[in-house]
Amino acid sequence: MFDVTVSTSCQGMLASSNMVHSASMNKNIEQCSYWLASRHNYEPSPALDKDIRVQVCVVGAGFTGLWTAYFLKQLDPSLDVAVVEQQVVGYGGSGRNAGIVSACIDHSHALAIAHFGRDDAQRLAHVGLQNIDELAEFAADCDFEKTGQLHVALTDAQMEDCRESAAVASTLGIGGHKFLSAEEVKKELNSPLYLGAAWVPGGGIVNPVKLADKVKRKCEDAGVRFFERSRVVELKDAEITTSSGKISADKIILATDSYTHHLLPQLLWRFIPLYDYIVVSEPLTDSQLASIGWSNRQGVTDGRTFFNYYRLTADNRILWGTSEAMYYSPNRVDESCDHSESHYADLAVSFKRHFPQLADLQFPYRWGGPIASTTRLTPFFGTVNGGKVIYGLGYTGHGIGSTRVAGRILAHMALAKESDLLQLEMVKKKPFPYPPEPFRGLAVNAVTASLRKVDKGEKPNLLLKALDVFGIGFSS
Ligand SMILES: Cc1cc2nc3c(=O)[nH]c(=O)nc-3n(C[C@H](O)[C@H](O)[C@H](O)COP(=O)(O)OP(=O)(O)OC[C@H]3O[C@@H](n4cnc5c(N)ncnc54)[C@H](O)[C@@H]3O)c2cc1C
């Protein structure tokens, strides 16, 4: 996994000729994911070109920044809000993810109980359920399909894990899991590898770039000003500087997720930037689709630590991703990490193993994107510069739903308004720290090697058992 050849641009993806591209878009950005490539007629907002003052300035126009601006205006429609983005809306993880939306705000209910206690885990679980209902309604015209999710088991032990997590969920009042035998799951999606599955209700699939664009439109309608292609190079007190202008504000909100250490290096104690990789196929013909079934179109994950995740797009392409996350020492997050030929090769092999009937399927789109993970696998929040700068980040690969809740939290923090959300342990407590470099890279190598052995059926070694005692997880 760590012996990779990485190309330095987005040339790994072949642009499809039937896509409508806006002439003014930067070619690299269009090619950084299937979703960004198939975005229609997007006109970025002008860059910041002078010094201005606003009440709240949000840095980063991924889901966190967009939802924060959206909820700020809901809380106070007269507020003067600006959003500053280094590239274009959705350039980061928000425009490059798989679009599989989970109702969970936590990474797993069992972890939430371990970190926050049963009462708070229950609150978090119900916040997640309400959030997904509201998101589904908002995103109805963003190809949102409330399909639920299939957690497929490739071994008997994974089936047991599925049953255990459903049992934990039901103790928190979250029911509705449906267990499928090998025969039943193959009727849903026909892979020879499946031994069973849990069909988990609540979640769904979405086109993430359509969702980001819709939140941006709603924000603009409410009067939020956007400045794209405006990279913040300095943060001082409550003022940000770009190459062509400054914004001073009462409050600055950093919604920069895996890029946050570029502006606040001290936060590296609390998160690690990782890269996940995805490929997307050509559209399936009717007979190709019939060979696998998938008429209920669920987003799918399997039960390994480094699992595959996959879904159908609205035009019946298969999106195939891997959580075999890559850490680029020392905490690199830049274009040089956007591709990994070795991950693409592994994705091709794993796809053919799962669906031999589609062995000839071509995958013209491929890309990687940054994910911020924490030791507890849930986001964290805080303030610096005497409370004038507020941040929220670290969603792992579960950010589509949880960034919407984070937007509410950050908006309430910025306006000092009360909310039950601010009382959540997840908001009040910081995650256990990661070691700094050079130990960080070594630790990631050791943990990754150990987890890979568990995925091959070995028992957890002493290192993993020790991390478990401290509730420390490693996952994208
Ligand atoms: C490959 C991949 C697959 C994923 N799959 C899923 C999935 O299926 N389901 C799910 O729920 N989650 C998934 N995720 C995670 C999810 O996409 C993220 O958790 C979520 O998008 C984070 O949103 P964000 O707004 O906090 O961060 P981002 O979307 O990364 O936004 C941060 C923004 O800040 C901007 N920025 C950074 N620095 C500066 C600066 N100095 N000046 C100005 N702007 C700046 C960036 O350009 C970026 O647009 C996946 C992520 C990846 C990468």
Ligand as a Chemical Component Dictionary entry (heavy atoms), coordinates in Angstrom:
data_LIG
# 
_chem_comp.id                   LIG 
_chem_comp.type                 NON-POLYMER 
_chem_comp.pdbx_formal_charge   0 
_chem_comp.three_letter_code    LIG 
# 
loop_
_chem_comp_atom.comp_id 
_chem_comp_atom.atom_id 
_chem_comp_atom.alt_atom_id 
_chem_comp_atom.type_symbol 
_chem_comp_atom.charge 
_chem_comp_atom.model_Cartn_x 
_chem_comp_atom.model_Cartn_y 
_chem_comp_atom.model_Cartn_z 
_chem_comp_atom.pdbx_ordinal 
LIG C1  C1  C 0 -12.674 9.658  -1.702 1  
LIG C2  C2  C 0 -13.656 10.052 -0.624 2  
LIG C3  C3  C 0 -14.808 9.299  -0.423 3  
LIG C4  C4  C 0 -15.732 9.679  0.558  4  
LIG N1  N1  N 0 -16.926 9.016  0.640  5  
LIG C5  C5  C 0 -17.869 9.445  1.508  6  
LIG C6  C6  C 0 -19.153 8.863  1.511  7  
LIG O1  O1  O 0 -19.490 8.022  0.678  8  
LIG N2  N2  N 0 -20.031 9.274  2.457  9  
LIG C7  C7  C 0 -19.731 10.253 3.351  10 
LIG O2  O2  O 0 -20.579 10.572 4.197  11 
LIG N3  N3  N 0 -18.533 10.876 3.340  12 
LIG C8  C8  C 0 -17.598 10.506 2.430  13 
LIG N4  N4  N 0 -16.396 11.140 2.383  14 
LIG C9  C9  C 0 -16.108 12.193 3.378  15 
LIG C10 C10 C 0 -16.767 13.526 3.051  16 
LIG O3  O3  O 0 -16.607 13.818 1.694  17 
LIG C11 C11 C 0 -16.126 14.612 3.904  18 
LIG O4  O4  O 0 -16.200 14.244 5.262  19 
LIG C12 C12 C 0 -16.814 15.956 3.760  20 
LIG O5  O5  O 0 -16.946 16.279 2.407  21 
LIG C13 C13 C 0 -16.018 17.026 4.482  22 
LIG O6  O6  O 0 -16.565 18.269 4.121  23 
LIG P1  P1  P 0 -15.816 19.604 4.536  24 
LIG O7  O7  O 0 -16.574 20.715 3.989  25 
LIG O8  O8  O 0 -15.546 19.604 5.999  26 
LIG O9  O9  O 0 -14.377 19.481 3.848  27 
LIG P2  P2  P 0 -14.006 19.708 2.288  28 
LIG O10 O10 O 0 -15.060 19.276 1.390  29 
LIG O11 O11 O 0 -12.635 19.103 2.102  30 
LIG O12 O12 O 0 -13.929 21.280 2.183  31 
LIG C14 C14 C 0 -12.854 22.037 2.675  32 
LIG C15 C15 C 0 -12.724 23.191 1.696  33 
LIG O13 O13 O 0 -11.801 24.149 2.226  34 
LIG C16 C16 C 0 -11.090 24.684 1.136  35 
LIG N5  N5  N 0 -9.846  25.256 1.662  36 
LIG C17 C17 C 0 -8.863  24.598 2.293  37 
LIG N6  N6  N 0 -7.869  25.430 2.624  38 
LIG C18 C18 C 0 -8.242  26.663 2.198  39 
LIG C19 C19 C 0 -7.617  27.944 2.237  40 
LIG N7  N7  N 0 -6.402  28.126 2.780  41 
LIG N8  N8  N 0 -8.278  28.994 1.709  42 
LIG C20 C20 C 0 -9.525  28.841 1.152  43 
LIG N9  N9  N 0 -10.141 27.640 1.076  44 
LIG C21 C21 C 0 -9.515  26.560 1.599  45 
LIG C22 C22 C 0 -10.855 23.467 0.240  46 
LIG O14 O14 O 0 -10.519 23.821 -1.073 47 
LIG C23 C23 C 0 -12.176 22.740 0.355  48 
LIG O15 O15 O 0 -13.077 23.099 -0.670 49 
LIG C24 C24 C 0 -15.458 10.802 1.404  50 
LIG C25 C25 C 0 -14.311 11.566 1.190  51 
LIG C26 C26 C 0 -13.426 11.220 0.168  52 
LIG C27 C27 C 0 -12.230 12.083 -0.073 53 
# 
loop_
_chem_comp_bond.comp_id 
_chem_comp_bond.atom_id_1 
_chem_comp_bond.atom_id_2 
_chem_comp_bond.value_order 
_chem_comp_bond.pdbx_ordinal 
LIG C1  C2  SING 1  
LIG C2  C3  SING 2  
LIG C2  C26 DOUB 3  
LIG C3  C4  DOUB 4  
LIG C4  N1  SING 5  
LIG C4  C24 SING 6  
LIG N1  C5  DOUB 7  
LIG C5  C6  SING 8  
LIG C5  C8  SING 9  
LIG C6  O1  DOUB 10 
LIG C6  N2  SING 11 
LIG N2  C7  SING 12 
LIG C7  O2  DOUB 13 
LIG C7  N3  SING 14 
LIG N3  C8  DOUB 15 
LIG C8  N4  SING 16 
LIG N4  C9  SING 17 
LIG N4  C24 SING 18 
LIG C9  C10 SING 19 
LIG C10 O3  SING 20 
LIG C10 C11 SING 21 
LIG C11 O4  SING 22 
LIG C11 C12 SING 23 
LIG C12 O5  SING 24 
LIG C12 C13 SING 25 
LIG C13 O6  SING 26 
LIG O6  P1  SING 27 
LIG P1  O7  DOUB 28 
LIG P1  O8  SING 29 
LIG P1  O9  SING 30 
LIG O9  P2  SING 31 
LIG P2  O10 DOUB 32 
LIG P2  O11 SING 33 
LIG P2  O12 SING 34 
LIG O12 C14 SING 35 
LIG C14 C15 SING 36 
LIG C15 O13 SING 37 
LIG C15 C23 SING 38 
LIG O13 C16 SING 39 
LIG C16 N5  SING 40 
LIG C16 C22 SING 41 
LIG N5  C17 SING 42 
LIG N5  C21 SING 43 
LIG C17 N6  DOUB 44 
LIG N6  C18 SING 45 
LIG C18 C19 SING 46 
LIG C18 C21 DOUB 47 
LIG C19 N7  SING 48 
LIG C19 N8  DOUB 49 
LIG N8  C20 SING 50 
LIG C20 N9  DOUB 51 
LIG N9  C21 SING 52 
LIG C22 O14 SING 53 
LIG C22 C23 SING 54 
LIG C23 O15 SING 55 
LIG C24 C25 DOUB 56 
LIG C25 C26 SING 57 
LIG C26 C27 SING 58 
# 
